[in-house]
Amino acid sequence: MIETSLSTKGELDRPSRLRRSMLVAACVALIGSAAGAQEKQPLRLVAFAGASNWPVWIGQKNGFFANENLDVTIEITPNSRQMASDVFGGKYDIALTSIDNVVSYVEGQGDLRLPGNVDFAAFMGVDDGMLALMGAPGTTSIGDLKGKDLSVDALTTGFAFVLRDALMKSGFKADEIRFTEVGGGLQRLAALREGKQSATLLNAPLDIVAENAGAVRLADMRELIGSYQGVCGMARRGWLDANREKAKAFVRSFHASVAWLTDPANKRDAIAILRERMANLETELVDRVYERLTDQRHGIKRDMAIDQEGFAKVLSLRSTYSSSGVTLSNPARYIDESIRKEALGVRQEQRSPTAK
């Protein structure tokens, strides 16, 4: 009797179990369908070599980009000409580059003539350039550089103007300054280490690497020229208009990466990511690099804002040292900060709904 009852109960439960199985299968199908609908959007970055790309590596490793439904890739450019050409031509969506590159190409003052309307716009700040003047071993002062060959990316880029201004403020005459075009930071570091030039500007952490190899730190640029807006996130305005939500998602995820990087609790894991991406970085330098890039005042920008005083210096230097003779004074021609403000405003509301 007991066996009959159990058998009967099992038979009666089969439709119920079947319905449950069908419901689970339907839920799985719905979840799979939603996941398909949320397929990651590709976003192509280009940047110059250096640890200022650290937040990108963190975003990739820790899923901050994936959380915003982005599939972010990054490639390194050899120089500003190639960067400008590739962004203009659509090979990359966003560049992490000197904000002066935005100004120079919008004004038609870049080293490369681009075939059409150059609608580059900076939409977020990354750092102040973190620039240091590094001399070859044996150099004792800036004065030793008079008449020597100094390497720059290109003669018309902003960092070349920074170096020219620093030298002029150090007592140089125009005919005592000799620049040689070499390319991006890695190329300039190599030229300095090989003795091909007597000095160059290097951004962090390349300045730390050079110093460890025997180069002489002659000056940090902020000490000589004051505030300066260095690296920014930029894209074509046409791309930003057509991909506004994607751009805001990038800002939010980059911001999350910076917040994670600058949290001391994450230092060990952050350094592990740095070592993974910069395998040639000497072990004894990693703490110095971390402290330099996470410095609250002069490291990677935590609010990602473009420094208006620093950008005014960018325009002033270009107005002074470019051969165009044009005075530049309208920041709105080169900047669109509405994307950053909207992106981080939304993010702050989501994280803290009751915040005032």
N, C-alpha and C positions, 0 to 999 in steps of 0.2 A: 504493500500500500504506500509505503513511504517512497519506494522507488518510482511508483506510478505518479505520485504527486510531484516529485522532483522533475520527472520527465515532462510532465504536463506544464509545469511552471517554466521550464526551459523553452518549450515550444512557444509558450505565450510571450516570452521575453524577446524572441527573435525579431519580430517587427520593430520593437522598441530599440534594440541594438542596431538594427539596420538603419532606422531613422537617424540615430545618433551618428553612425558612421557616415551617412550621407551628409549630415549637417557639418561634420568636421571636414569632409572633403570639399564641401561648398565654401567653407571658411578659408581653407587653404588656397582654393582657387581664387577667391576674392583677394586674399593677401598677395598671392602671386601676381594677380592682375594689377593691383595697386603698386607693387614693387616695379612692375614693368612700366607703369605710367610715370614712376618716379626715377626712371633711368638717369644716371648722372649726366649732367651737362658738361661737355668738354670746355675747358678754359686754358688757353695757351699763353704762358708767360715767357718773357725774355728778360734777362738781367745781366749785370756785370758780375764778375767773380767776386766773392767776398762773403763774410758772415752776415752781411745785411740780408742775405737770403735765408737766414736761419728760421724766421717765422714761417716761410714757405715750406721748408723741410719739416718743421714741426706740424704744420697743418696737414701735410700729406701723411706723416707717420701716425699722428694721434687722431686723425679722422675729423678734424675741424672743417675741412673743405667738404668731406663726404656728408657731414651733418647738414650742410647747406646745399646738398644735392649737386656738388661740383666735383668734376674730375680734373684736377689741376696738374698740368705738366709745366716744367721749367727748363729752359735751355740757356746757355751762357753765350753772350755775344762777344766777338773779339774787339769791337770798337763802336763808337757812337754812329759812324756812317752806316754800318751794317744794321745796327739797331733801328735807326730811323727808316731805312729802306724796307726792312722786314715788317715793321709795324704799319707803315704806310701801305705796303703791298698786301697786307692781310695775312701774312704768315703767322703773326702773333696777334693776340687780342690786347694784351696789356704789357707794358714795359715798366720795369723798375729801373729808373735812370735819373740822371741829374735833371732837375727842373729847368736848368738853363738850356738843355737840349730841346725842351718844349718851346721855349722862347725863340731860340735861334732858328728853328725850322719854321715856326709860324711866321717869323719875320723874313724868311728867305735868306737868312744869314748863315745857314749851316754849310758844312763843307761839301755836302752833296745836294744837287738840285733835284728835287722830287717833281715828278710829272703831274702836277695838278694842285688843287687847293689843299694846303696842309692844315688840317683841322685838329692838331694834337691839343689835348687838354689834360692838365694835372688834376687829379681828383682826391688825392690823399698824400700826406707826408710820411716819409719813412725815417729820415735822419737829417742831421745838419751837414752831412758830407763826411764828418769824422775824419777830417783831412790833416795830415802832418807832412811837413817838408823833411824828407829824409836824404841825407848826404852820403856819399861814398865813404868807406872807411878812411880815416885820416883827416876828414873835414873837421875844422874846429869851430867855424862860425858861418853865418850866412854870407858875410863879406868875402869868404873864400870862393864864392860861386861867380864872382864877376868875370865875365868873358868866357865862362865854361858852358858846355852843352848840358841843357836841362831837358828832360823828356816830359812830353805831354801827350794826351790822347790825340787831340787835333788842335791846330792853332786857333780855331775860332770857337772852341768849347769853353764853357763857363769855368771849369777848373783851371784852364790856362789863364783866364782872366784873374782868378783868385791868386794864382802864383805870381802873375805880373804885378798885381796890386800889392801883394806882400813884399815883393822885392823893391818896388818903388818906395814903399813906406820904410824900407830898411836902408834907403840911401842910394839905391841903384839909379843910374841913368838909362834911358831907353836903349842906347847903343851898347850897354854892358850886359844886356839880357839876350841869351841865345837859346831858342827852343828847337827841339827836334821832335817830330811826330812819331810816336812809337805804338800807340794803341791803348787798350784798357789796362787796368791795374796789374793784372798778371804779367802782361808784356812789359810794363814799366818796371815792375819788380825784377824781372829777369834781366832787363837791360842794366839796371843798377848793380845787380849782383855780379854781372859779367864785366863791369867796368866800362860799359859803352857810354854811359852818361855820368855826370858828376852828382846829380841830384834829381829828385822828382817828388811830386805829391803822391801820397798813398793814403787810401782810406783804411780804416780798421776792418779786419785784423792784419792786413798786409803790412801796415807800418810796424806792427809788433813782430811779425815774421822777419822783416828786413832788419830791424834792430837786433834781433836775436842772432842774425847772420853777420853782424858787425857794422851795419849801417849806423849813421849818427842821426839822432833826432835833433833837428835844428830849430824847429818851432811847430807848435800846433796853430793852425790857421786862425782859429777863433781869437787867439791872443793878438794876432796882427791885424785882422780885418773886422773882427766883431761878429755879430749875428749873420748867419748865412743859411738859406734853405738849400739843402743838398739833394738827396735822392727823394724821388716822389713816385707814386703810381700814376701812370699816364696811359691814355688810349686816344683813338680818334673820336671826335665828338659824334660822328655818324654811328660808330659802333656803340658808344655809350647811350645814345638815343634809342637805338634798336635793341639794346641789351641791358636796360636800366636795372631790372631786378637781378640779373646775373652779376652786374657790377656791385650792387649793394650786398649781395650774398658774399662776394669776394671780400669786401670791406669787413663784414661781420666776422668772417672766418679768420681773416688776417689779424683782426683785433683780438680774437679769442686766442690765437697763437701767441701774440705778443704778451697778453696777460699771463698765459701759462709760462712763457719763457722767463718773465720777470718775477715770477713767484719763487722766492728762495727755496721753497720746499721741492721744487722741480729741478734744481740745479744739476744734480747728478744725471738725471735722465736727459736733460737738455744737452749736457756736454756729450753724452753718449751719441745723441743724434748728430751733433756737430762733428764728432770724430768719424762717424759713419760716412758723412758727406765730404769731409776734408781729411782724408786719411793721412795726408802728408804733414798735417799740423803737428808740430812737436808736442809731446806729452806735457812738458814743463810750461807750455804757453797757454794751455786751455783755461786755467783759472784767470789769467790776465785778460784773455779774450772775453770770457764770460763777464768779468767785472766791467770791462770797457763797453760792451754792447748793452749791458743792462743798467748802466749808469742812469739814474733818474733824470738828470738834467741834460746830459749830452750823449746818451746812448740812443737806441732805437726809440722812436716817439711812441709813447703809450697811448696818447689820444689820437694819433695819426693826423693831427691837424697840420696844415701848412703854415709855417711861421711867417706872418705877414711882414714883420720887421726884416727877417732874413730874406724874404722874397724881394723886398724893396732894395736890399743890397745886391741881389742878383741883377735886377733891372739897372741899377746904378752902374755896376761894373760893366755890363754889356754896353750901356750908353757911352761910357767913358772910353772903353778899349776896343770896341769893334770899329771896323773901317767905314761903317755905314753913315756915321754922322747923325743918326737918328736918336732922339731922346725917348726912352720908353718909360711909360708911367701908368699904364692901365692894367692892373692885375687881372681884371675880369676877362681880358682878351686871351688869357692863358690858363685860367683856373676855373674849375666847377666843383666847389665844395659841397653842393647840395646833396650829392650822392652820399658822401660820408656822413653828413648831418642826419639825413633821413635814415640811413642804415643803422647808425649807432643809437639814434633816438628810439627806433622800433625795438632794437635789442635791449636797451635799458628798460623799456616798459615791460617787455616780456620777462626779464629777470627780476624786476622789482616793481610790481604793479602798484604798490602803495607809496613808492618814492615820490617826493615832491620835487 
